Amino acid sequence: MSESDGVLDLKWNNGPSNLQKQLVQAGFDLKVTADGQPRLTGVDAYVIPAQNGHTFYSAAEDMSAVASFVENGGLVVMLGGNVEADREFVAKALGYQGA
């Protein structure tokens, strides 16, 4: 995700870069997608930084691809930011419908 998607506001908080540095320091291999949709094929986990922009991740992401990734055993690690946005993302990733 990038600032152009409206999901992240890097002027307010540069958390995604800090998260990336911490994961690299911990020894993880990363594939970073800053623009466009992430390629979830061949990855073990999809790590999502805390949302701090005005657009929900679930509106900016290809949620059918995320749902397929989860359905096939993929791990999504989401750092909380906006409770309503987080709930919507999880509901769409797991295929929940209704209240």
DOBA-65987 format. One line per 5 residues: number of its first residue (from 0); their letters; for each residue x negated, y negated, z negated of N, C-alpha, C. Coordinates in steps of 0.2 Angstrom, whole numbers, plus 2048, in hexadecimal, padded with zeros to 3 digits. Layout:
// DOBA-65987
NUM	A	X:Y:Z:X:Y:Z:X:Y:Z ~ ...
//
This chain:
// DOBA-65987
0	MSESD	7FC:806:800:800:800:800:7FC:7FA:800 ~ 7FE:7F5:803:7FA:7EE:803:7FF:7E9:801 ~ 7FC:7E3:800:800:7DD:7FE:805:7DC:804 ~ 804:7DD:80A:808:7DC:80F:80F:7E0:80F ~ 80F:7E5:80B:815:7E9:80A:819:7E6:805
5	GVLDL	816:7E2:801:81A:7DF:7FB:81A:7E3:7F5 ~ 817:7E9:7F5:817:7ED:7EF:812:7EB:7EA ~ 80C:7E9:7ED:807:7E7:7E8:806:7DF:7E9 ~ 804:7DC:7E3:802:7D5:7E3:7FB:7D5:7E0 ~ 7F6:7D6:7E4:7EF:7D6:7E2:7EC:7D0:7DF
10	KWNNG	7F0:7CA:7E0:7EE:7C4:7DD:7F0:7C4:7D6 ~ 7F5:7C7:7D4:7F7:7C7:7CD:7F3:7CD:7CA ~ 7F2:7D3:7CD:7EF:7D8:7C9:7EB:7DC:7CF ~ 7E5:7DE:7CD:7E1:7E2:7D2:7E0:7E9:7D0 ~ 7E6:7EB:7CC:7E6:7F2:7C9:7E4:7F7:7CE
15	PSNLQ	7E6:7F7:7D4:7E5:7FD:7D9:7DD:7FE:7DA ~ 7D9:7F8:7DB:7D2:7F9:7DB:7CF:7FB:7D5 ~ 7D1:7F9:7CF:7CF:7FC:7C9:7D0:803:7C9 ~ 7D6:805:7CA:7D8:80D:7CA:7D3:811:7CF ~ 7D2:80E:7D5:7CE:811:7DA:7C7:812:7D7
20	KQLVQ	7C4:80D:7D4:7BD:80D:7D1:7BD:813:7CB ~ 7C2:813:7C7:7C2:817:7C1:7C3:81F:7C4 ~ 7C7:820:7C9:7C7:827:7CC:7C1:829:7CF ~ 7BD:825:7D2:7B7:826:7D5:7B2:828:7D0 ~ 7B2:823:7CB:7AD:824:7C5:7AE:82B:7C2
25	AGFDL	7B4:82D:7C2:7B6:834:7BE:7B5:83A:7C3 ~ 7B2:838:7C9:7B0:83E:7CE:7B5:840:7D3 ~ 7BB:83C:7D3:7C0:83E:7D8:7BE:83C:7DF ~ 7C0:840:7E4:7BF:83E:7EB:7C5:83B:7ED ~ 7C5:835:7F0:7CB:831:7F2:7CC:830:7F9
30	KVTAD	7D2:82F:7FB:7D4:82D:802:7D8:827:800 ~ 7D6:821:802:7DA:81B:800:7DE:819:806 ~ 7E4:817:805:7E8:815:80A:7EB:80E:808 ~ 7E8:809:80B:7EA:802:809:7EF:7FF:80E ~ 7F0:801:814:7F5:7FF:818:7F8:805:81B
35	GQPRL	7FF:804:81D:802:80A:820:804:80F:81B ~ 806:815:81E:808:81A:81A:802:81F:818 ~ 802:822:812:7FD:826:811:7FE:82D:814 ~ 7F8:830:816:7F9:837:819:7F8:83C:813 ~ 7FE:83F:812:7FE:844:80C:7FC:84B:80E
40	TGVDA	7FA:84C:814:7F8:853:816:7F0:854:814 ~ 7EF:859:810:7E8:85B:80E:7E6:857:808 ~ 7EB:854:804:7E9:851:7FE:7EC:855:7F8 ~ 7E9:855:7F2:7EB:858:7EC:7F0:854:7E8 ~ 7EF:84E:7E8:7F3:849:7E4:7F3:842:7E8
45	YVIPA	7F9:83F:7E6:7FA:839:7E9:7FB:834:7E3 ~ 7F6:830:7E2:7F6:82B:7DD:7F8:824:7DF ~ 7FD:822:7DB:801:81B:7DD:7FF:816:7D7 ~ 7FC:811:7D9:7FB:80C:7D4:801:808:7D2 ~ 801:805:7CC:807:802:7C9:809:7FD:7CE
50	QNGHT	810:7FD:7CF:813:7F8:7D4:813:7F1:7D0 ~ 811:7EC:7D4:812:7E5:7D1:814:7E0:7D6 ~ 816:7E2:7DB:819:7DE:7E0:821:7DE:7E0 ~ 824:7DB:7E5:82B:7DA:7E5:82F:7E0:7E9 ~ 82B:7E4:7ED:82E:7EA:7F1:82D:7F0:7ED
55	FYSAA	832:7F4:7EC:831:7FB:7E9:82D:7FF:7EE ~ 829:804:7EB:825:809:7EF:82A:80D:7F3 ~ 830:80F:7F0:835:813:7F4:837:810:7FA ~ 837:809:7FA:839:805:800:834:805:805 ~ 82D:805:803:828:804:807:825:80B:80A
60	EDMSA	826:810:806:823:817:807:828:81B:80C ~ 825:820:80F:829:825:813:82B:82A:80E ~ 830:829:80B:832:82D:805:834:834:807 ~ 836:835:80E:837:83C:810:830:840:810 ~ 82A:83D:812:824:840:811:822:841:80A
65	VASFV	823:83C:806:821:83D:7FF:825:843:7FC ~ 82C:843:7FD:830:849:7FB:82E:84F:7FD ~ 82C:850:804:829:856:806:822:858:803 ~ 81E:853:802:818:854:7FE:819:857:7F7 ~ 81E:854:7F4:820:857:7ED:823:85E:7ED
70	ENGGL	827:85F:7F2:82B:865:7F3:826:86B:7F4 ~ 820:869:7F8:81B:86E:7F9:816:86E:7F4 ~ 817:86C:7EE:813:86D:7E8:80E:867:7E7 ~ 80E:862:7EB:80A:85C:7EA:80B:858:7E4 ~ 806:856:7E1:806:852:7DB:806:84A:7DC
75	VVMLG	80B:847:7D9:80B:840:7DA:80A:83D:7D3 ~ 805:839:7D2:803:835:7CC:805:82E:7CD ~ 80A:82B:7C9:80C:825:7CA:80B:821:7C4 ~ 807:81B:7C4:806:817:7BF:80C:812:7BE ~ 810:812:7B9:816:80E:7B8:814:807:7B8
80	GNVEA	819:804:7BB:819:7FC:7BC:820:7FA:7BA ~ 825:7FB:7BF:82B:7F9:7BF:830:7FF:7BE ~ 833:7FF:7B8:837:805:7B6:83C:807:7BB ~ 840:802:7BE:845:803:7C3:842:806:7C9 ~ 83C:803:7CB:839:805:7D2:836:80C:7D1
85	DREFV	833:80E:7CB:831:814:7C9:836:81A:7CA ~ 83C:818:7C7:842:81D:7C7:844:81E:7CE ~ 845:819:7D2:847:81A:7D9:842:81E:7DD ~ 83B:81D:7DC:836:821:7DF:837:828:7DD ~ 837:82A:7D7:838:831:7D4:83E:834:7D7
90	AKALG	844:830:7D7:84A:833:7D9:849:835:7E0 ~ 847:831:7E4:846:832:7EC:841:838:7ED ~ 83B:838:7E9:836:83D:7EA:839:844:7E8 ~ 83D:844:7E4:840:84A:7E1:847:84C:7E5 ~ 849:848:7E9:850:849:7EC:856:848:7E8
95	YQGA	855:844:7E2:85B:843:7DE:860:83F:7E1 ~ 866:840:7E0:86C:83C:7E3:871:83B:7DD ~ 874:835:7DD:879:833:7D8:875:830:7D2 ~ 879:82F:7CD:877:82B:7C7:874:830:7C2
//
